[in-house]
Amino acid sequence: MTLNGVYMAKTNPTLVVADSGPLIHLDELNALDVLSDFNAVLVPNAVWLEVEHHRPQALKNKKIKLIRQTTPPVVEQIRAMATLYALHQGEREALTLCLTNNIKLLITDDTAARLAAKSLNIAAHGTIGLLIRSVRQELRSTSEVLTLLTAIPQKSTLHIRPSLLNDVIARLKTEWEF
Amino acid sequence: MSSTIHAEVPDQLLQQAQTLVQQGWAGNVQEIVIESLRRYLESHQGVLTEALIQDDVEWGLHGED
């Protein structure tokens, strides 16, 4: 089975669907390459338009394979979820793509979208998780990721409570014996 | 007790809100703005966001995908 020319297994751990947040935030940090080990990053049309408006250069990154998706037909399960969690169009399309293509990983920084994904049995992770994962995937060094995390308040529009960010960095330093 | 805020709203969103009011689904645009804000705050509580970030850290360190 293929989706836009990309081979798909029964489930697709190497395909992910992206919401706008991580694409924008990772590009602001010059770290979109942390997505480079995925075969492709599927970008719903509404998300594509949002990123194009706020951070067009993120869509031109040569290190990752972004594939723009057409607006999928509305799935009733998502329609109900959208009302419950006040999801916007991009998040609705992203969850629909995951459901209809059996993609088990959504990348998003939106709390409501993550909760909705969880209730649909779709894993959802954000910018911080992707940065940390890049060490596990040997895409970035521990030192680079600690520097990127430290730079989040200055270089990105991702909002995180400063003391929580400091706690995360301290934990990583312990884990990585840095 | 309430306060007045000034915010710029995309034209399309405002038009959609005005249509709902005209159709009788809401009393006025202000009601829609307040309800939207309430729903957003309910689904974006700090404690939830923090738990999800901690989940991100675990996944980043020890996940399998």
gemmi code that builds the backbone of each chain (N, CA, C; Angstrom):
import gemmi

chains = {
    "A": [
        ("MET", (0.852, -1.193, 0.000), (0.000, 0.000, 0.000), (0.892, 1.248, 0.000)),
        ("THR", (0.526, 2.242, -0.801), (1.316, 3.465, -0.827), (0.431, 4.670, -0.550)),
        ("LEU", (1.023, 5.704, 0.008), (0.338, 6.967, 0.223), (1.220, 8.051, -0.376)),
        ("ASN", (0.740, 8.670, -1.432), (1.531, 9.681, -2.140), (2.919, 9.156, -2.500)),
        ("GLY", (2.966, 7.908, -2.909), (4.236, 7.351, -3.367), (5.126, 6.823, -2.263)),
        ("VAL", (4.684, 6.953, -1.005), (5.502, 6.455, 0.102), (4.961, 5.107, 0.538)),
        ("TYR", (5.845, 4.082, 0.594), (5.409, 2.761, 0.997), (4.904, 2.796, 2.425)),
        ("MET", (3.789, 2.110, 2.660), (3.233, 2.070, 4.006), (3.091, 0.627, 4.458)),
        ("ALA", (3.599, 0.310, 5.604), (3.371, -1.003, 6.190), (1.971, -0.999, 6.792)),
        ("LYS", (1.607, -2.108, 7.460), (0.262, -2.186, 8.031), (0.039, -1.033, 9.024)),
        ("THR", (0.994, -0.839, 9.912), (1.027, 0.413, 10.661), (2.264, 1.147, 10.175)),
        ("ASN", (2.343, 2.435, 10.437), (3.385, 3.235, 9.799), (4.246, 3.989, 10.798)),
        ("PRO", (5.135, 3.277, 11.485), (5.949, 3.959, 12.485), (6.912, 4.960, 11.880)),
        ("THR", (7.211, 4.812, 10.587), (8.162, 5.745, 9.991), (7.472, 6.887, 9.246)),
        ("LEU", (6.157, 6.895, 9.304), (5.408, 8.038, 8.787), (4.786, 8.757, 9.971)),
        ("VAL", (4.844, 10.061, 9.944), (4.187, 10.818, 11.003), (3.321, 11.896, 10.367)),
        ("VAL", (2.359, 12.353, 11.124), (1.542, 13.482, 10.699), (1.926, 14.668, 11.574)),
        ("ALA", (2.080, 15.828, 10.953), (2.533, 17.001, 11.705), (1.446, 18.054, 11.838)),
        ("ASP", (1.369, 18.609, 13.035), (0.601, 19.827, 13.267), (1.589, 20.997, 13.080)),
        ("SER", (1.086, 22.201, 13.088), (1.953, 23.340, 12.757), (3.009, 23.645, 13.826)),
        ("GLY", (2.661, 23.454, 15.095), (3.562, 23.861, 16.179), (4.984, 23.347, 16.040)),
        ("PRO", (5.180, 22.029, 16.016), (6.562, 21.521, 15.945), (7.302, 21.961, 14.683)),
        ("LEU", (6.601, 22.069, 13.550), (7.286, 22.510, 12.324), (7.805, 23.941, 12.498)),
        ("ILE", (6.983, 24.777, 13.080), (7.387, 26.178, 13.289), (8.481, 26.264, 14.360)),
        ("HIS", (8.252, 25.604, 15.490), (9.198, 25.719, 16.605), (10.561, 25.106, 16.264)),
        ("LEU", (10.534, 23.950, 15.608), (11.820, 23.322, 15.250), (12.565, 24.176, 14.227)),
        ("ASP", (11.833, 24.770, 13.293), (12.508, 25.631, 12.314), (13.080, 26.872, 12.997)),
        ("GLU", (12.352, 27.423, 13.943), (12.865, 28.585, 14.681), (14.185, 28.233, 15.379)),
        ("LEU", (14.299, 26.975, 15.790), (15.519, 26.528, 16.477), (16.564, 25.992, 15.495)),
        ("ASN", (16.237, 26.065, 14.205), (17.108, 25.498, 13.162), (17.376, 24.010, 13.431)),
        ("ALA", (16.307, 23.303, 13.753), (16.462, 21.897, 14.155), (15.436, 20.981, 13.488)),
        ("LEU", (14.940, 21.370, 12.338), (13.972, 20.503, 11.650), (14.576, 19.151, 11.267)),
        ("ASP", (15.896, 19.103, 11.218), (16.562, 17.839, 10.864), (16.272, 16.718, 11.864)),
        ("VAL", (15.739, 17.037, 13.042), (15.415, 15.961, 13.987), (14.256, 15.100, 13.459)),
        ("LEU", (13.620, 15.560, 12.378), (12.558, 14.765, 11.741), (13.080, 13.970, 10.547)),
        ("SER", (14.395, 14.040, 10.317), (14.928, 13.496, 9.065), (14.946, 11.965, 9.009)),
        ("ASP", (14.780, 11.299, 10.150), (14.787, 9.837, 10.097), (13.407, 9.247, 9.798)),
        ("PHE", (12.388, 10.072, 9.766), (11.074, 9.586, 9.346), (11.049, 9.516, 7.819)),
        ("ASN", (10.434, 8.463, 7.289), (10.351, 8.346, 5.826), (9.686, 9.564, 5.221)),
        ("ALA", (8.655, 10.032, 5.895), (7.972, 11.238, 5.435), (7.175, 11.839, 6.575)),
        ("VAL", (7.000, 13.149, 6.487), (6.167, 13.865, 7.440), (4.957, 14.371, 6.655)),
        ("LEU", (3.798, 13.826, 6.965), (2.588, 14.219, 6.244), (2.022, 15.501, 6.859)),
        ("VAL", (1.780, 16.481, 6.015), (1.313, 17.778, 6.501), (-0.094, 18.035, 5.943)),
        ("PRO", (-1.105, 18.024, 6.815), (-2.463, 18.301, 6.338), (-2.537, 19.682, 5.690)),
        ("ASN", (-3.436, 19.826, 4.746), (-3.512, 21.078, 4.000), (-3.687, 22.304, 4.914)),
        ("ALA", (-4.562, 22.213, 5.892), (-4.802, 23.364, 6.773), (-3.544, 23.707, 7.571)),
        ("VAL", (-2.783, 22.682, 7.941), (-1.529, 22.910, 8.663), (-0.510, 23.553, 7.722)),
        ("TRP", (-0.453, 23.043, 6.500), (0.465, 23.590, 5.504), (0.211, 25.098, 5.336)),
        ("LEU", (-1.054, 25.470, 5.202), (-1.402, 26.880, 5.005), (-1.015, 27.722, 6.225)),
        ("GLU", (-1.187, 27.141, 7.403), (-0.849, 27.859, 8.639), (0.665, 28.099, 8.724)),
        ("VAL", (1.426, 27.058, 8.429), (2.892, 27.201, 8.483), (3.346, 28.152, 7.379)),
        ("GLU", (2.745, 28.046, 6.218), (3.086, 28.931, 5.092), (2.875, 30.391, 5.484)),
        ("HIS", (1.861, 30.638, 6.281), (1.556, 32.009, 6.720), (2.552, 32.504, 7.765)),
        ("HIS", (2.863, 31.631, 8.746), (3.678, 32.079, 9.879), (5.173, 31.811, 9.711)),
        ("ARG", (5.529, 30.772, 8.998), (6.943, 30.371, 8.922), (7.191, 29.634, 7.608)),
        ("PRO", (7.047, 30.331, 6.477), (7.115, 29.642, 5.179), (8.413, 28.895, 4.936)),
        ("GLN", (9.512, 29.397, 5.490), (10.806, 28.742, 5.248), (10.847, 27.320, 5.812)),
        ("ALA", (9.989, 27.041, 6.789), (9.978, 25.691, 7.376), (9.556, 24.651, 6.346)),
        ("LEU", (8.785, 25.069, 5.359), (8.273, 24.128, 4.358), (9.271, 23.868, 3.240)),
        ("LYS", (10.387, 24.610, 3.268), (11.373, 24.472, 2.192), (12.625, 23.736, 2.651)),
        ("ASN", (12.577, 23.189, 3.856), (13.752, 22.505, 4.389), (14.061, 21.249, 3.577)),
        ("LYS", (15.314, 21.140, 3.141), (15.701, 20.027, 2.254), (16.042, 18.747, 3.021)),
        ("LYS", (16.215, 18.854, 4.337), (16.648, 17.688, 5.110), (15.504, 16.750, 5.471)),
        ("ILE", (14.283, 17.211, 5.328), (13.144, 16.367, 5.694), (12.174, 16.278, 4.524)),
        ("LYS", (11.409, 15.173, 4.506), (10.464, 14.982, 3.415), (9.063, 15.342, 3.900)),
        ("LEU", (8.654, 16.555, 3.583), (7.310, 16.998, 3.939), (6.385, 16.729, 2.763)),
        ("ILE", (5.239, 16.128, 3.033), (4.284, 15.854, 1.959), (2.948, 16.517, 2.300)),
        ("ARG", (2.577, 17.477, 1.448), (1.305, 18.179, 1.660), (0.142, 17.254, 1.319)),
        ("GLN", (-0.830, 17.214, 2.213), (-1.986, 16.342, 2.017), (-3.218, 17.167, 1.664)),
        ("THR", (-4.064, 16.629, 0.825), (-5.317, 17.327, 0.538), (-6.233, 17.203, 1.750)),
        ("THR", (-7.191, 18.101, 1.824), (-8.110, 18.077, 2.961), (-8.901, 16.771, 2.950)),
        ("PRO", (-8.780, 15.971, 4.024), (-9.480, 14.683, 4.037), (-10.971, 14.868, 4.327)),
        ("PRO", (-11.790, 13.911, 3.889), (-13.216, 13.990, 4.226), (-13.399, 13.931, 5.744)),
        ("VAL", (-14.433, 14.591, 6.199), (-14.660, 14.637, 7.648), (-15.034, 13.250, 8.174)),
        ("VAL", (-14.376, 12.857, 9.252), (-14.700, 11.596, 9.925), (-15.544, 11.945, 11.146)),
        ("GLU", (-16.661, 11.248, 11.300), (-17.607, 11.606, 12.363), (-16.965, 11.587, 13.758)),
        ("GLN", (-16.086, 10.586, 13.951), (-15.386, 10.456, 15.239), (-14.577, 11.733, 15.544)),
        ("ILE", (-13.976, 12.284, 14.505), (-13.157, 13.490, 14.683), (-14.045, 14.715, 14.887)),
        ("ARG", (-15.164, 14.738, 14.192), (-16.064, 15.879, 14.331), (-16.504, 16.022, 15.794)),
        ("ALA", (-16.869, 14.886, 16.403), (-17.302, 14.909, 17.797), (-16.149, 15.325, 18.713)),
        ("MET", (-14.970, 14.787, 18.417), (-13.782, 15.088, 19.208), (-13.418, 16.575, 19.096)),
        ("ALA", (-13.589, 17.122, 17.921), (-13.234, 18.514, 17.671), (-14.064, 19.450, 18.538)),
        ("THR", (-15.324, 19.106, 18.703), (-16.199, 19.935, 19.527), (-15.787, 19.833, 20.990)),
        ("LEU", (-15.543, 18.597, 21.417), (-15.192, 18.346, 22.814), (-13.898, 19.058, 23.208)),
        ("TYR", (-12.901, 19.006, 22.334), (-11.586, 19.545, 22.662), (-11.304, 20.899, 22.016)),
        ("ALA", (-12.297, 21.479, 21.362), (-12.120, 22.776, 20.682), (-10.912, 22.744, 19.739)),
        ("LEU", (-10.886, 21.743, 18.874), (-9.758, 21.588, 17.944), (-9.956, 22.487, 16.739)),
        ("HIS", (-8.858, 23.052, 16.236), (-8.995, 23.858, 15.022), (-8.838, 22.968, 13.789)),
        ("GLN", (-9.017, 23.581, 12.624), (-9.081, 22.814, 11.385), (-7.838, 21.953, 11.156)),
        ("GLY", (-6.666, 22.535, 11.403), (-5.431, 21.784, 11.177), (-5.345, 20.554, 12.054)),
        ("GLU", (-5.740, 20.704, 13.302), (-5.701, 19.574, 14.233), (-6.719, 18.505, 13.826)),
        ("ARG", (-7.869, 18.962, 13.345), (-8.885, 18.000, 12.885), (-8.352, 17.196, 11.699)),
        ("GLU", (-7.751, 17.909, 10.761), (-7.237, 17.213, 9.567), (-6.093, 16.272, 9.952)),
        ("ALA", (-5.265, 16.704, 10.887), (-4.132, 15.869, 11.305), (-4.634, 14.571, 11.943)),
        ("LEU", (-5.602, 14.685, 12.829), (-6.142, 13.486, 13.479), (-6.864, 12.598, 12.463)),
        ("THR", (-7.556, 13.204, 11.537), (-8.246, 12.431, 10.498), (-7.241, 11.649, 9.659)),
        ("LEU", (-6.146, 12.303, 9.289), (-5.107, 11.619, 8.509), (-4.538, 10.429, 9.268)),
        ("CYS", (-4.286, 10.625, 10.557), (-3.768, 9.523, 11.378), (-4.751, 8.358, 11.373)),
        ("LEU", (-6.013, 8.668, 11.597), (-7.021, 7.605, 11.675), (-7.202, 6.887, 10.354)),
        ("THR", (-7.335, 7.648, 9.285), (-7.673, 7.027, 8.002), (-6.488, 6.309, 7.375)),
        ("ASN", (-5.258, 6.654, 7.772), (-4.075, 6.003, 7.197), (-3.338, 5.126, 8.197)),
        ("ASN", (-3.964, 4.919, 9.375), (-3.385, 4.066, 10.396), (-1.985, 4.525, 10.796)),
        ("ILE", (-1.811, 5.815, 10.914), (-0.529, 6.382, 11.337), (-0.598, 6.618, 12.845)),
        ("LYS", (0.374, 6.086, 13.542), (0.273, 6.016, 15.001), (1.023, 7.124, 15.728)),
        ("LEU", (1.579, 8.069, 14.982), (2.299, 9.152, 15.659), (1.933, 10.506, 15.067)),
        ("LEU", (1.434, 11.361, 15.947), (1.116, 12.745, 15.583), (2.110, 13.644, 16.299)),
        ("ILE", (2.696, 14.585, 15.578), (3.567, 15.521, 16.279), (2.833, 16.860, 16.405)),
        ("THR", (2.652, 17.253, 17.643), (1.908, 18.475, 17.939), (2.346, 19.012, 19.292)),
        ("ASP", (2.265, 20.329, 19.437), (2.547, 20.940, 20.737), (1.264, 21.388, 21.429)),
        ("ASP", (0.137, 21.101, 20.822), (-1.122, 21.576, 21.382), (-1.684, 20.569, 22.386)),
        ("THR", (-1.947, 21.049, 23.577), (-2.430, 20.167, 24.654), (-3.731, 19.471, 24.271)),
        ("ALA", (-4.676, 20.227, 23.755), (-5.978, 19.640, 23.424), (-5.844, 18.586, 22.324)),
        ("ALA", (-5.012, 18.882, 21.336), (-4.813, 17.909, 20.244), (-4.178, 16.634, 20.784)),
        ("ARG", (-3.276, 16.794, 21.730), (-2.615, 15.620, 22.304), (-3.603, 14.780, 23.107)),
        ("LEU", (-4.481, 15.444, 23.839), (-5.491, 14.708, 24.599), (-6.450, 13.983, 23.662)),
        ("ALA", (-6.842, 14.672, 22.603), (-7.745, 14.055, 21.619), (-7.071, 12.848, 20.978)),
        ("ALA", (-5.793, 12.993, 20.633), (-5.050, 11.890, 20.011), (-5.004, 10.695, 20.954)),
        ("LYS", (-4.738, 10.971, 22.216), (-4.644, 9.890, 23.202), (-5.946, 9.103, 23.262)),
        ("SER", (-7.042, 9.822, 23.231), (-8.332, 9.131, 23.308), (-8.622, 8.326, 22.041)),
        ("LEU", (-7.899, 8.615, 20.956), (-8.046, 7.853, 19.709), (-6.945, 6.799, 19.561)),
        ("ASN", (-6.172, 6.615, 20.640), (-5.078, 5.635, 20.630), (-3.985, 5.999, 19.617)),
        ("ILE", (-3.771, 7.290, 19.472), (-2.694, 7.785, 18.599), (-1.659, 8.449, 19.511)),
        ("ALA", (-0.407, 8.039, 19.393), (0.638, 8.674, 20.200), (0.846, 10.102, 19.695)),
        ("ALA", (1.052, 11.015, 20.613), (1.272, 12.405, 20.205), (2.412, 12.988, 21.019)),
        ("HIS", (3.379, 13.555, 20.331), (4.517, 14.157, 21.013), (4.869, 15.482, 20.360)),
        ("GLY", (5.609, 16.290, 21.125), (5.857, 17.641, 20.661), (7.326, 17.959, 20.463)),
        ("THR", (7.601, 19.239, 20.329), (8.938, 19.734, 20.017), (9.985, 19.219, 21.003)),
        ("ILE", (9.674, 19.283, 22.280), (10.656, 18.881, 23.286), (10.968, 17.384, 23.176)),
        ("GLY", (9.932, 16.592, 23.023), (10.146, 15.148, 22.860), (10.959, 14.829, 21.614)),
        ("LEU", (10.681, 15.531, 20.539), (11.401, 15.283, 19.281), (12.879, 15.663, 19.402)),
        ("LEU", (13.146, 16.752, 20.111), (14.549, 17.146, 20.302), (15.297, 16.077, 21.111)),
        ("ILE", (14.671, 15.611, 22.182), (15.327, 14.604, 23.036), (15.492, 13.291, 22.271)),
        ("ARG", (14.454, 12.938, 21.503), (14.504, 11.712, 20.707), (15.668, 11.729, 19.713)),
        ("SER", (16.022, 12.897, 19.246), (17.082, 12.977, 18.224), (18.421, 12.461, 18.749)),
        ("VAL", (18.604, 12.472, 20.062), (19.819, 11.889, 20.646), (19.732, 10.372, 20.553)),
        ("ARG", (18.555, 9.845, 20.923), (18.330, 8.390, 20.835), (18.507, 7.898, 19.403)),
        ("GLN", (18.116, 8.713, 18.448), (18.203, 8.331, 17.038), (19.558, 8.705, 16.417)),
        ("GLU", (20.429, 9.237, 17.252), (21.788, 9.618, 16.825), (21.782, 10.651, 15.695)),
        ("LEU", (20.824, 11.546, 15.779), (20.762, 12.645, 14.815), (21.440, 13.891, 15.372)),
        ("ARG", (21.426, 14.012, 16.691), (22.029, 15.157, 17.369), (22.769, 14.669, 18.610)),
        ("SER", (23.743, 15.452, 19.030), (24.481, 15.084, 20.246), (23.740, 15.595, 21.483)),
        ("THR", (24.079, 15.045, 22.626), (23.467, 15.508, 23.879), (23.742, 16.995, 24.088)),
        ("SER", (24.957, 17.385, 23.780), (25.348, 18.782, 23.960), (24.503, 19.709, 23.079)),
        ("GLU", (24.314, 19.304, 21.832), (23.506, 20.121, 20.909), (22.072, 20.251, 21.408)),
        ("VAL", (21.508, 19.139, 21.874), (20.109, 19.171, 22.299), (19.945, 20.006, 23.570)),
        ("LEU", (20.887, 19.907, 24.479), (20.811, 20.751, 25.679), (20.884, 22.226, 25.298)),
        ("THR", (21.718, 22.542, 24.330), (21.817, 23.935, 23.860), (20.507, 24.380, 23.217)),
        ("LEU", (19.913, 23.499, 22.415), (18.642, 23.837, 21.757), (17.533, 24.051, 22.787)),
        ("LEU", (17.470, 23.156, 23.775), (16.429, 23.299, 24.798), (16.607, 24.604, 25.571)),
        ("THR", (17.836, 24.926, 25.873), (18.113, 26.165, 26.606), (17.698, 27.386, 25.788)),
        ("ALA", (17.787, 27.267, 24.469), (17.496, 28.406, 23.588), (16.000, 28.591, 23.313)),
        ("ILE", (15.175, 27.638, 23.754), (13.740, 27.711, 23.426), (13.106, 29.062, 23.784)),
        ("PRO", (13.322, 29.586, 24.999), (12.631, 30.856, 25.323), (13.085, 32.029, 24.444)),
        ("GLN", (14.341, 32.033, 24.034), (14.844, 33.164, 23.250), (14.593, 32.998, 21.755)),
        ("LYS", (14.726, 31.795, 21.273), (14.716, 31.598, 19.815), (13.413, 31.067, 19.242)),
        ("SER", (12.505, 30.615, 20.100), (11.280, 30.032, 19.540), (10.042, 30.647, 20.173)),
        ("THR", (8.927, 30.384, 19.544), (7.648, 30.872, 20.068), (6.927, 29.771, 20.861)),
        ("LEU", (7.667, 28.709, 21.209), (7.099, 27.666, 22.060), (7.102, 28.174, 23.500)),
        ("HIS", (5.938, 28.173, 24.113), (5.841, 28.685, 25.482), (5.920, 27.543, 26.486)),
        ("ILE", (6.829, 27.651, 27.411), (6.971, 26.644, 28.465), (7.411, 27.368, 29.741)),
        ("ARG", (6.848, 26.943, 30.853), (7.194, 27.579, 32.129), (8.698, 27.419, 32.350)),
        ("PRO", (9.422, 28.532, 32.609), (10.885, 28.463, 32.719), (11.380, 27.438, 33.734)),
        ("SER", (10.716, 27.337, 34.880), (11.204, 26.400, 35.896), (11.016, 24.946, 35.432)),
        ("LEU", (9.962, 24.686, 34.650), (9.765, 23.331, 34.121), (10.863, 23.007, 33.100)),
        ("LEU", (11.162, 23.992, 32.256), (12.230, 23.773, 31.268), (13.560, 23.488, 31.985)),
        ("ASN", (13.812, 24.238, 33.040), (15.044, 23.999, 33.805), (15.062, 22.599, 34.416)),
        ("ASP", (13.896, 22.152, 34.904), (13.803, 20.796, 35.478), (14.098, 19.738, 34.408)),
        ("VAL", (13.540, 19.966, 33.219), (13.752, 19.012, 32.122), (15.243, 18.953, 31.781)),
        ("ILE", (15.866, 20.110, 31.672), (17.291, 20.154, 31.313), (18.136, 19.472, 32.399)),
        ("ALA", (17.784, 19.719, 33.661), (18.536, 19.101, 34.762), (18.397, 17.575, 34.711)),
        ("ARG", (17.189, 17.115, 34.446), (16.979, 15.661, 34.372), (17.796, 15.059, 33.232)),
        ("LEU", (17.804, 15.736, 32.084), (18.542, 15.213, 30.930), (20.040, 15.155, 31.214)),
        ("LYS", (20.526, 16.175, 31.908), (21.957, 16.187, 32.248), (22.301, 14.976, 33.112)),
        ("THR", (21.365, 14.635, 34.013), (21.585, 13.455, 34.857), (21.540, 12.182, 34.011)),
        ("GLU", (20.493, 12.070, 33.200), (20.318, 10.870, 32.361), (21.511, 10.665, 31.430)),
        ("TRP", (21.993, 11.756, 30.887), (23.063, 11.681, 29.889), (24.458, 11.818, 30.510)),
        ("GLU", (24.450, 11.899, 31.863), (25.710, 12.051, 32.606), (26.538, 13.178, 32.004)),
        ("PHE", (25.875, 14.296, 31.815), (26.510, 15.431, 31.141), (27.233, 16.328, 32.144)),
    ],
    "B": [
        ("MET", (-17.901, 40.374, 38.382), (-16.879, 41.329, 37.979), (-16.327, 40.947, 36.597)),
        ("SER", (-16.123, 41.919, 35.776), (-15.567, 41.638, 34.447), (-14.668, 42.777, 33.997)),
        ("SER", (-13.855, 42.488, 33.011), (-12.938, 43.496, 32.468), (-13.136, 43.590, 30.967)),
        ("THR", (-12.713, 44.697, 30.404), (-12.810, 44.890, 28.959), (-11.440, 44.650, 28.332)),
        ("ILE", (-11.412, 43.867, 27.260), (-10.159, 43.667, 26.535), (-10.347, 44.119, 25.087)),
        ("HIS", (-9.235, 44.453, 24.450), (-9.273, 44.818, 23.033), (-8.430, 43.785, 22.286)),
        ("ALA", (-9.000, 43.158, 21.280), (-8.240, 42.149, 20.529), (-8.565, 42.243, 19.047)),
        ("GLU", (-7.549, 42.040, 18.215), (-7.785, 41.975, 16.771), (-8.197, 40.554, 16.415)),
        ("VAL", (-9.232, 40.420, 15.626), (-9.769, 39.112, 15.255), (-9.770, 39.002, 13.734)),
        ("PRO", (-9.334, 37.849, 13.190), (-9.406, 37.685, 11.732), (-10.837, 37.908, 11.230)),
        ("ASP", (-10.959, 38.579, 10.084), (-12.284, 38.914, 9.542), (-13.181, 37.688, 9.414)),
        ("GLN", (-12.571, 36.579, 8.932), (-13.385, 35.388, 8.683), (-13.992, 34.846, 9.978)),
        ("LEU", (-13.189, 34.857, 11.048), (-13.709, 34.365, 12.329), (-14.849, 35.243, 12.822)),
        ("LEU", (-14.648, 36.553, 12.694), (-15.685, 37.485, 13.155), (-16.969, 37.290, 12.348)),
        ("GLN", (-16.819, 37.121, 11.039), (-18.006, 36.916, 10.190), (-18.756, 35.643, 10.588)),
        ("GLN", (-17.996, 34.594, 10.884), (-18.638, 33.335, 11.294), (-19.398, 33.524, 12.606)),
        ("ALA", (-18.772, 34.274, 13.517), (-19.426, 34.525, 14.809), (-20.689, 35.358, 14.599)),
        ("GLN", (-20.610, 36.369, 13.734), (-21.779, 37.228, 13.475), (-22.914, 36.428, 12.822)),
        ("THR", (-22.528, 35.484, 11.964), (-23.553, 34.644, 11.321), (-24.296, 33.821, 12.369)),
        ("LEU", (-23.525, 33.260, 13.320), (-24.169, 32.475, 14.386), (-25.151, 33.334, 15.185)),
        ("VAL", (-24.747, 34.580, 15.433), (-25.632, 35.488, 16.183), (-26.894, 35.776, 15.367)),
        ("GLN", (-26.686, 36.072, 14.070), (-27.842, 36.371, 13.205), (-28.803, 35.188, 13.123)),
        ("GLN", (-28.239, 33.992, 13.160), (-29.084, 32.791, 13.066), (-29.755, 32.458, 14.400)),
        ("GLY", (-29.360, 33.179, 15.419), (-29.996, 32.977, 16.719), (-29.334, 31.929, 17.601)),
        ("TRP", (-28.095, 31.465, 17.198), (-27.408, 30.440, 17.992), (-26.634, 31.042, 19.172)),
        ("ALA", (-26.466, 32.334, 19.136), (-25.806, 33.020, 20.261), (-26.415, 34.407, 20.392)),
        ("GLY", (-26.360, 34.945, 21.629), (-26.972, 36.254, 21.865), (-26.202, 37.368, 21.207)),
        ("ASN", (-24.899, 37.313, 21.296), (-24.040, 38.325, 20.671), (-22.622, 37.764, 20.556)),
        ("VAL", (-21.770, 38.524, 19.863), (-20.401, 38.048, 19.612), (-19.637, 37.900, 20.927)),
        ("GLN", (-19.914, 38.791, 21.862), (-19.202, 38.720, 23.148), (-19.425, 37.372, 23.834)),
        ("GLU", (-20.638, 36.877, 23.784), (-20.930, 35.559, 24.384), (-20.052, 34.475, 23.757)),
        ("ILE", (-19.900, 34.571, 22.439), (-19.096, 33.558, 21.734), (-17.633, 33.665, 22.149)),
        ("VAL", (-17.142, 34.889, 22.270), (-15.736, 35.083, 22.659), (-15.494, 34.517, 24.058)),
        ("ILE", (-16.414, 34.795, 24.977), (-16.253, 34.309, 26.358), (-16.301, 32.776, 26.398)),
        ("GLU", (-17.263, 32.193, 25.662), (-17.392, 30.735, 25.642), (-16.152, 30.089, 25.013)),
        ("SER", (-15.633, 30.718, 23.951), (-14.426, 30.193, 23.290), (-13.244, 30.219, 24.252)),
        ("LEU", (-13.109, 31.321, 24.971), (-12.011, 31.467, 25.929), (-12.133, 30.435, 27.051)),
        ("ARG", (-13.366, 30.242, 27.532), (-13.588, 29.273, 28.609), (-13.204, 27.865, 28.152)),
        ("ARG", (-13.640, 27.514, 26.942), (-13.331, 26.167, 26.436), (-11.823, 25.981, 26.237)),
        ("TYR", (-11.171, 27.024, 25.739), (-9.723, 26.925, 25.532), (-9.016, 26.711, 26.872)),
        ("LEU", (-9.424, 27.509, 27.870), (-8.767, 27.397, 29.179), (-9.017, 26.033, 29.828)),
        ("GLU", (-10.215, 25.484, 29.605), (-10.523, 24.156, 30.158), (-9.624, 23.078, 29.569)),
        ("SER", (-9.332, 23.213, 28.281), (-8.563, 22.152, 27.615), (-7.065, 22.429, 27.583)),
        ("HIS", (-6.622, 23.515, 28.152), (-5.195, 23.842, 28.147), (-4.703, 24.166, 29.557)),
        ("GLN", (-5.141, 23.386, 30.533), (-4.715, 23.657, 31.906), (-3.225, 23.358, 32.060)),
        ("GLY", (-2.564, 24.200, 32.863), (-1.121, 24.069, 33.032), (-0.684, 22.697, 33.493)),
        ("VAL", (-1.461, 22.117, 34.401), (-1.066, 20.825, 34.945), (-1.076, 19.742, 33.860)),
        ("LEU", (-2.024, 19.865, 32.923), (-2.086, 18.913, 31.816), (-0.889, 19.092, 30.885)),
        ("THR", (-0.624, 20.339, 30.559), (0.490, 20.631, 29.657), (1.801, 20.130, 30.252)),
        ("GLU", (1.957, 20.333, 31.551), (3.183, 19.898, 32.215), (3.310, 18.365, 32.163)),
        ("ALA", (2.203, 17.679, 32.412), (2.228, 16.208, 32.364), (2.609, 15.721, 30.966)),
        ("LEU", (2.110, 16.405, 29.944), (2.409, 15.999, 28.569), (3.885, 16.247, 28.234)),
        ("ILE", (4.443, 17.315, 28.781), (5.868, 17.578, 28.533), (6.730, 16.524, 29.226)),
        ("GLN", (6.316, 16.134, 30.440), (7.050, 15.062, 31.124), (6.957, 13.751, 30.322)),
        ("ASP", (5.788, 13.535, 29.729), (5.598, 12.362, 28.869), (6.521, 12.441, 27.653)),
        ("ASP", (6.664, 13.651, 27.116), (7.578, 13.874, 25.984), (9.016, 13.505, 26.351)),
        ("VAL", (9.411, 13.888, 27.553), (10.779, 13.620, 28.004), (11.002, 12.101, 28.071)),
        ("GLU", (10.028, 11.402, 28.666), (10.143, 9.935, 28.764), (10.244, 9.300, 27.385)),
        ("TRP", (9.376, 9.753, 26.506), (9.360, 9.194, 25.139), (10.674, 9.515, 24.407)),
        ("GLY", (11.110, 10.751, 24.581), (12.360, 11.142, 23.929), (13.530, 10.303, 24.391)),
        ("LEU", (13.552, 10.020, 25.681), (14.677, 9.253, 26.247), (14.546, 7.757, 25.986)),
        ("HIS", (13.349, 7.227, 26.176), (13.216, 5.772, 26.219), (12.166, 5.193, 25.270)),
        ("GLY", (11.580, 6.007, 24.414), (10.553, 5.510, 23.485), (11.143, 4.532, 22.478)),
        ("GLU", (10.255, 3.933, 21.720), (10.712, 2.928, 20.747), (10.460, 3.341, 19.314)),
        ("ASP", (9.919, 4.541, 19.105), (9.671, 4.959, 17.728), (10.378, 6.274, 17.437)),
    ],
}
model = gemmi.Model(1)
for chain_id, residues in chains.items():
    chain = gemmi.Chain(chain_id)
    for i, (resn, *xyz) in enumerate(residues, 1):
        res = gemmi.Residue()
        res.name, res.seqid = resn, gemmi.SeqId(i, " ")
        for name, pos in zip(("N", "CA", "C"), xyz):
            atom = gemmi.Atom()
            atom.name, atom.element = name, gemmi.Element(name[0])
            atom.pos, atom.b_iso = gemmi.Position(*pos), 0.0
            res.add_atom(atom)
        chain.add_residue(res)
    model.add_chain(chain)
structure = gemmi.Structure()
structure.add_model(model)
structure.setup_entities()
